[in-house]
Amino acid sequence: MEVTGSIQIECARRLSNLYEQSHPLLVKIALKITKQKETAEDVVMELYEYLHKKQNIKLFWGPDSYNIKYCCKFIKHRFLNKT
């Protein structure tokens, strides 16, 4: 799939919104899974890096963010794959 400039801009906007709107929630969810604050923050940062790299419009949710359920599953599976 070719990523056009407009998709890149939209993905960046949504990623920024996800961070602003959901970062504390995502870290809290990650902390419940990992039991360690530093690890939780690392896994959430990996989520942001993944979303930035993939730029997949199928992960969009609503008019301005990414699918939170997908983000939570990513966090869980990323942590489980590391342990």
TORNU-88505 format. One record per atom (N, C-alpha, C, O): x, y, z. Coordinates in pm, whole numbers. Example, Ala and Ser with C-alpha at 12.3 -4.5 7.8 and 13.67 -1.06 7.14 Angstrom:
[r [1319, -569, 780]] [r [1230, -450, 780]] [r [1320, -330, 780]] [r [1424, -332, 846]] [r [1285, -225, 708]] [r [1367, -106, 714]] [r [1290, 3, 787]] [r [1341, 114, 804]] 
end
This chain:
[r [84, -117, 0]] [r [0, 0, 0]] [r [89, 124, 0]] [r [177, 139, 84]] [r [64, 211, -93]] [r [139, 336, -101]] [r [76, 439, -9]] [r [-45, 459, -9]] [r [159, 503, 70]] [r [111, 605, 163]] [r [131, 741, 98]] [r [243, 782, 68]] [r [20, 812, 79]] [r [27, 944, 17]] [r [51, 1050, 124]] [r [41, 1023, 243]] [r [81, 1171, 79]] [r [106, 1281, 171]] [r [-13, 1311, 259]] [r [3, 1341, 377]] [r [-134, 1303, 202]] [r [-253, 1332, 282]] [r [-276, 1226, 389]] [r [-323, 1258, 498]] [r [-243, 1101, 360]] [r [-256, 995, 461]] [r [-151, 1017, 570]] [r [-181, 999, 689]] [r [-32, 1055, 532]] [r [73, 1083, 632]] [r [30, 1195, 725]] [r [51, 1186, 846]] [r [-28, 1299, 670]] [r [-73, 1412, 752]] [r [-186, 1368, 845]] [r [-186, 1404, 963]] [r [-280, 1291, 793]] [r [-392, 1243, 876]] [r [-342, 1151, 986]] [r [-389, 1160, 1100]] [r [-250, 1063, 955]] [r [-196, 972, 1056]] [r [-123, 1050, 1166]] [r [-136, 1019, 1284]] [r [-47, 1150, 1127]] [r [25, 1232, 1224]] [r [-73, 1307, 1314]] [r [-52, 1317, 1435]] [r [-180, 1358, 1256]] [r [-282, 1430, 1333]] [r [-349, 1336, 1432]] [r [-369, 1371, 1548]] [r [-384, 1218, 1387]] [r [-451, 1121, 1474]] [r [-357, 1069, 1583]] [r [-400, 1046, 1696]] [r [-232, 1052, 1550]] [r [-135, 1007, 1649]] [r [-117, 1113, 1758]] [r [-108, 1081, 1877]] [r [-113, 1238, 1717]] [r [-105, 1348, 1813]] [r [-228, 1350, 1903]] [r [-217, 1368, 2024]] [r [-345, 1333, 1843]] [r [-470, 1329, 1921]] [r [-473, 1211, 2017]] [r [-516, 1224, 2131]] [r [-426, 1096, 1970]] [r [-421, 978, 2057]] [r [-334, 1006, 2178]] [r [-372, 974, 2291]] [r [-220, 1065, 2156]] [r [-129, 1097, 2267]] [r [-196, 1194, 2364]] [r [-197, 1172, 2485]] [r [-250, 1301, 2311]] [r [-311, 1404, 2396]] [r [-433, 1353, 2472]] [r [-453, 1389, 2589]] [r [-514, 1271, 2408]] [r [-639, 1227, 2467]] [r [-627, 1100, 2551]] [r [-704, 1081, 2645]] [r [-533, 1013, 2518]] [r [-534, 879, 2578]] [r [-404, 833, 2640]] [r [-397, 721, 2692]] [r [-301, 914, 2638]] [r [-172, 868, 2690]] [r [-180, 819, 2835]] [r [-133, 709, 2864]] [r [-239, 897, 2927]] [r [-248, 847, 3066]] [r [-324, 714, 3076]] [r [-286, 626, 3153]] [r [-431, 700, 2999]] [r [-508, 576, 3000]] [r [-425, 459, 2947]] [r [-426, 352, 3006]] [r [-353, 479, 2838]] [r [-273, 372, 2781]] [r [-161, 329, 2876]] [r [-131, 210, 2888]] [r [-98, 426, 2942]] [r [7, 392, 3038]] [r [-53, 315, 3156]] [r [7, 221, 3207]] [r [-171, 356, 3200]] [r [-238, 288, 3312]] [r [-271, 142, 3274]] [r [-250, 51, 3354]] [r [-321, 123, 3154]] [r [-351, -12, 3106]] [r [-223, -95, 3096]] [r [-219, -210, 3137]] [r [-119, -35, 3040]] [r [9, -104, 3027]] [r [67, -139, 3164]] [r [128, -245, 3181]] [r [49, -51, 3261]] [r [100, -75, 3396]] [r [29, -194, 3460]] [r [92, -271, 3533]] [r [-100, -209, 3435]] [r [-174, -325, 3488]] [r [-120, -455, 3430]] [r [-120, -559, 3496]] [r [-75, -449, 3306]] [r [-24, -568, 3239]] [r [121, -597, 3279]] [r [156, -711, 3309]] [r [203, -493, 3279]] [r [347, -513, 3299]] [r [390, -512, 3445]] [r [491, -572, 3482]] [r [313, -442, 3529]] [r [344, -426, 3673]] [r [469, -343, 3699]] [r [515, -335, 3813]] [r [524, -280, 3595]] [r [643, -197, 3612]] [r [625, -69, 3529]] [r [598, -76, 3409]] [r [640, 47, 3594]] [r [614, 175, 3528]] [r [704, 196, 3406]] [r [656, 237, 3301]] [r [831, 170, 3420]] [r [924, 192, 3308]] [r [889, 103, 3189]] [r [890, 148, 3075]] [r [858, -22, 3216]] [r [820, -116, 3109]] [r [690, -72, 3044]] [r [675, -79, 2922]] [r [595, -27, 3125]] [r [467, 20, 3073]] [r [488, 138, 2978]] [r [431, 141, 2869]] [r [569, 233, 3019]] [r [596, 349, 2934]] [r [668, 308, 2806]] [r [641, 365, 2700]] [r [758, 213, 2815]] [r [830, 164, 2696]] [r [734, 99, 2596]] [r [744, 122, 2475]] [r [643, 18, 2646]] [r [549, -52, 2558]] [r [455, 48, 2490]] [r [423, 33, 2372]] [r [411, 148, 2563]] [r [324, 251, 2504]] [r [402, 329, 2398]] [r [347, 361, 2292]] [r [528, 358, 2423]] [r [609, 428, 2323]] [r [626, 342, 2198]] [r [626, 394, 2087]] [r [640, 211, 2216]] [r [648, 120, 2101]] [r [519, 124, 2020]] [r [522, 114, 1897]] [r [407, 139, 2088]] [r [278, 151, 2018]] [r [280, 275, 1928]] [r [244, 267, 1810]] [r [322, 389, 1983]] [r [327, 511, 1903]] [r [421, 496, 1783]] [r [389, 539, 1673]] [r [535, 434, 1805]] [r [630, 413, 1696]] [r [570, 323, 1589]] [r [587, 347, 1469]] [r [500, 218, 1632]] [r [437, 125, 1538]] [r [332, 197, 1455]] [r [329, 184, 1332]] [r [245, 272, 1521]] [r [140, 344, 1449]] [r [199, 445, 1351]] [r [148, 462, 1240]] [r [304, 512, 1392]] [r [369, 609, 1304]] [r [430, 540, 1182]] [r [420, 591, 1070]] [r [492, 427, 1204]] [r [557, 355, 1094]] [r [455, 294, 998]] [r [472, 304, 877]] [r [351, 231, 1051]] [r [254, 159, 968]] [r [163, 252, 889]] [r [133, 225, 772]] [r [119, 360, 950]] [r [26, 454, 887]] [r [-88, 380, 818]] [r [-111, 397, 698]] [r [-159, 300, 894]] [r [-265, 214, 843]] [r [-401, 277, 874]] [r [-440, 288, 990]] [r [-474, 317, 769]] [r [-603, 382, 790]] [r [-708, 287, 846]] [r [-811, 332, 895]] [r [-684, 158, 840]] [r [-778, 61, 897]] [r [-780, 67, 1049]] [r [-871, 14, 1112]] [r [-680, 132, 1108]] [r [-673, 145, 1254]] [r [-737, 274, 1304]] [r [-738, 299, 1425]] [r [-789, 356, 1213]] [r [-855, 481, 1253]] [r [-984, 449, 1327]] [r [-1047, 346, 1303]] [r [-1021, 538, 1417]] [r [-1147, 524, 1490]] [r [-1207, 661, 1506]] [r [-1141, 754, 1555]] [r [-1332, 675, 1465]] [r [-1398, 803, 1476]] [r [-1332, 907, 1386]] [r [-1255, 873, 1297]] [r [-1364, 1033, 1411]] [r [-1313, 1139, 1323]] [r [-1170, 1183, 1351]] [r [-1111, 1256, 1271]] [r [-1112, 1139, 1467]] [r [-984, 1202, 1499]] [r [-883, 1119, 1577]] [r [-789, 1176, 1632]] [r [-898, 988, 1586]] [r [-802, 912, 1664]] [r [-786, 771, 1608]] [r [-834, 739, 1499]] [r [-716, 689, 1685]] [r [-696, 548, 1651]] [r [-787, 462, 1738]] [r [-840, 509, 1839]] [r [-805, 338, 1698]] [r [-889, 244, 1770]] [r [-821, 206, 1903]] [r [-717, 141, 1905]] [r [-883, 246, 2014]] [r [-826, 222, 2146]] [r [-820, 73, 2177]] [r [-724, 27, 2239]] [r [-919, -3, 2136]] [r [-916, -149, 2160]] [r [-794, -211, 2092]] [r [-728, -297, 2149]] [r [-766, -166, 1970]] [r [-648, -217, 1901]] [r [-523, -180, 1979]] [r [-433, -263, 1996]] [r [-517, -57, 2026]] [r [-399, -10, 2101]] [r [-378, -95, 2226]] [r [-265, -131, 2258]] [r [-486, -125, 2297]] [r [-475, -208, 2418]] [r [-427, -349, 2385]] [r [-344, -405, 2457]] [r [-479, -406, 2279]] [r [-435, -540, 2238]] [r [-288, -539, 2197]] [r [-213, -631, 2229]] [r [-246, -434, 2127]] [r [-106, -421, 2088]] [r [-18, -420, 2212]] [r [82, -491, 2218]] [r [-55, -340, 2311]] [r [23, -330, 2435]] [r [35, -467, 2502]] [r [144, -507, 2541]] [r [-76, -536, 2514]] [r [-76, -667, 2579]] [r [13, -766, 2504]] [r [97, -834, 2563]] [r [-7, -775, 2375]] [r [67, -874, 2296]] [r [216, -838, 2285]] [r [301, -927, 2285]] [r [246, -711, 2276]] [r [386, -671, 2269]] [r [459, -710, 2397]] [r [572, -759, 2393]] [r [393, -687, 2510]] [r [454, -723, 2639]] [r [469, -875, 2651]] [r [575, -924, 2692]] [r [365, -949, 2616]] [r [370, -1095, 2626]] [r [478, -1153, 2534]] [r [541, -1252, 2570]] [r [498, -1094, 2419]] [r [600, -1143, 2325]] [r [741, -1113, 2374]] [r [837, -1179, 2333]] [r [755, -1015, 2462]] [r [887, -982, 2516]] [r [924, -1067, 2634]] [r [1042, -1084, 2664]] [r [824, -1123, 2703]] [r [854, -1200, 2825]] [r [870, -1347, 2796]] [r [895, -1425, 2888]] 
end
